[in-house]
């Protein structure tokens, strides 16, 4: 990255993982961002182009404008602490986080801009915004969530399904049923069904490529870098 390059400098946690490599790939020609640091103990020493993946975040403070984290639930506390100490805005897309980590997020957000989302897809976050409107308008209808992912996905139900359920419960006071399927190489599908007498309404989101999550994470990072300290969601970025 040359001194004349005005793009935001990004540090990426989980750079050697499935999503990390997708983000590295999608960021190569990004007009606003450049990934200049990659961290992942599982991939330390590997190269992606000229970028060497490092084991830990000792260099995150070296002229970094924003950090993106797609590592793992057990690594997030160390990563957000590193970002907080360096006063670097932090975007996290890791799911299945324990309450103690979410509590740390709330503390960190007093000092840095922090955006956490279980799903970085812009369209899915539009679904998050629409779902409570339907639940409020149809209070007597049954609610079901069916999510399908590839067989290697570790958490079940998905973080996205749990977030939809949380939103609906907050709106209606009722907890929807969740069915989780693991099959083949399905990237991600979430189906939300409201059923009543003689009719039903369905909202379906299908992810056909992991690139949509990478694009969303990069868009979130470019936005968050210019925000004041606070705890943000993708819906804030989208103005929903």
ZISULWO-V134907 format. One record per residue. N is the residue number from 1. RES is the residue in three letters. PSI is psi in degrees with one decimal (999 if undefined). Layout:
{{N	RES	PSI} {N	RES	PSI}}
This chain:
{{1	UNK	119.5} {2	UNK	159.1} {3	UNK	-24.0} {4	UNK	-12.2} {5	UNK	118.0} {6	UNK	5.6} {7	UNK	152.6} {8	UNK	140.3} {9	UNK	123.7} {10	UNK	137.9} {11	UNK	134.3} {12	UNK	117.1} {13	UNK	140.4} {14	UNK	32.2} {15	UNK	-24.7} {16	UNK	-3.9} {17	UNK	179.2} {18	UNK	-50.2} {19	UNK	-36.1} {20	UNK	-45.5} {21	UNK	-32.9} {22	UNK	-42.4} {23	UNK	-44.0} {24	UNK	-42.2} {25	UNK	-46.7} {26	UNK	-21.6} {27	UNK	-8.1} {28	UNK	-38.0} {29	UNK	20.1} {30	UNK	135.3} {31	UNK	-20.1} {32	UNK	-17.7} {33	UNK	151.2} {34	UNK	127.1} {35	UNK	115.1} {36	UNK	-11.1} {37	UNK	134.7} {38	UNK	131.4} {39	UNK	133.7} {40	UNK	110.2} {41	UNK	-28.1} {42	UNK	-21.6} {43	UNK	17.6} {44	UNK	132.9} {45	UNK	-15.6} {46	UNK	156.0} {47	UNK	143.2} {48	UNK	100.3} {49	UNK	-125.0} {50	UNK	-5.0} {51	UNK	121.1} {52	UNK	129.3} {53	UNK	128.2} {54	UNK	157.7} {55	UNK	-29.9} {56	UNK	178.5} {57	UNK	29.5} {58	UNK	-27.6} {59	UNK	10.8} {60	UNK	-21.6} {61	UNK	-5.0} {62	UNK	83.0} {63	UNK	39.2} {64	UNK	135.1} {65	UNK	-28.2} {66	UNK	148.0} {67	UNK	145.0} {68	UNK	134.1} {69	UNK	114.4} {70	UNK	47.4} {71	UNK	-110.4} {72	UNK	162.2} {73	UNK	-36.2} {74	UNK	-15.3} {75	UNK	-13.9} {76	UNK	-40.8} {77	UNK	-43.6} {78	UNK	-39.5} {79	UNK	-45.6} {80	UNK	-32.2} {81	UNK	-40.3} {82	UNK	-44.4} {83	UNK	-40.4} {84	UNK	-43.4} {85	UNK	-33.9} {86	UNK	-1.2} {87	UNK	41.5} {88	UNK	128.3} {89	UNK	145.4} {90	UNK	124.0} {91	UNK	126.5} {92	UNK	127.3} {93	UNK	12.8} {94	UNK	137.8} {95	UNK	176.2} {96	UNK	42.5} {97	UNK	139.0} {98	UNK	164.4} {99	UNK	-34.5} {100	UNK	-32.5} {101	UNK	-40.7} {102	UNK	-35.1} {103	UNK	-40.9} {104	UNK	-37.8} {105	UNK	-45.1} {106	UNK	-35.9} {107	UNK	-43.8} {108	UNK	-35.3} {109	UNK	-11.0} {110	UNK	-17.7} {111	UNK	-29.7} {112	UNK	158.7} {113	UNK	131.0} {114	UNK	126.4} {115	UNK	122.3} {116	UNK	131.0} {117	UNK	132.7} {118	UNK	-13.2} {119	UNK	122.7} {120	UNK	2.3} {121	UNK	124.6} {122	UNK	-41.3} {123	UNK	-38.1} {124	UNK	-35.6} {125	UNK	-25.4} {126	UNK	-39.3} {127	UNK	-41.3} {128	UNK	-37.8} {129	UNK	-33.3} {130	UNK	-38.9} {131	UNK	-46.0} {132	UNK	-26.2} {133	UNK	-41.2} {134	UNK	-43.3} {135	UNK	-38.6} {136	UNK	-35.2} {137	UNK	-23.7} {138	UNK	64.9} {139	UNK	-23.1} {140	UNK	-1.0} {141	UNK	146.5} {142	UNK	150.9} {143	UNK	131.9} {144	UNK	142.7} {145	UNK	128.0} {146	UNK	120.4} {147	UNK	141.6} {148	UNK	131.7} {149	UNK	172.5} {150	UNK	160.9} {151	UNK	-16.8} {152	UNK	-2.2} {153	UNK	130.3} {154	UNK	-41.5} {155	UNK	142.7} {156	UNK	121.2} {157	UNK	167.2} {158	UNK	156.9} {159	UNK	-32.5} {160	UNK	-44.8} {161	UNK	-40.9} {162	UNK	-36.0} {163	UNK	-41.7} {164	UNK	-45.0} {165	UNK	-40.9} {166	UNK	-44.0} {167	UNK	-45.8} {168	UNK	-40.1} {169	UNK	-38.7} {170	UNK	-34.1} {171	UNK	-45.8} {172	UNK	-17.7} {173	UNK	0.5} {174	UNK	141.9} {175	UNK	118.5} {176	UNK	154.0} {177	UNK	142.9} {178	UNK	128.9} {179	UNK	128.7} {180	UNK	125.7} {181	UNK	140.1} {182	UNK	116.9} {183	UNK	141.9} {184	UNK	-135.5} {185	UNK	31.3} {186	UNK	122.7} {187	UNK	-43.4} {188	UNK	130.4} {189	UNK	133.5} {190	UNK	127.2} {191	UNK	123.0} {192	UNK	122.2} {193	UNK	128.0} {194	UNK	122.2} {195	UNK	132.2} {196	UNK	-173.3} {197	UNK	112.9} {198	UNK	6.7} {199	UNK	164.7} {200	UNK	156.2} {201	UNK	137.9} {202	UNK	138.5} {203	UNK	127.1} {204	UNK	131.4} {205	UNK	126.8} {206	UNK	128.0} {207	UNK	113.6} {208	UNK	-13.9} {209	UNK	145.7} {210	UNK	-13.9} {211	UNK	-28.1} {212	UNK	-34.8} {213	UNK	-36.8} {214	UNK	-45.4} {215	UNK	-41.7} {216	UNK	-42.2} {217	UNK	-41.3} {218	UNK	-40.4} {219	UNK	-41.8} {220	UNK	-40.3} {221	UNK	-43.6} {222	UNK	-35.8} {223	UNK	-45.4} {224	UNK	-30.1} {225	UNK	-18.2} {226	UNK	13.2} {227	UNK	156.1} {228	UNK	169.9} {229	UNK	140.3} {230	UNK	168.7} {231	UNK	113.7} {232	UNK	160.5} {233	UNK	169.1} {234	UNK	-32.0} {235	UNK	-29.3} {236	UNK	-45.2} {237	UNK	-38.0} {238	UNK	-6.9} {239	UNK	29.3} {240	UNK	999}}
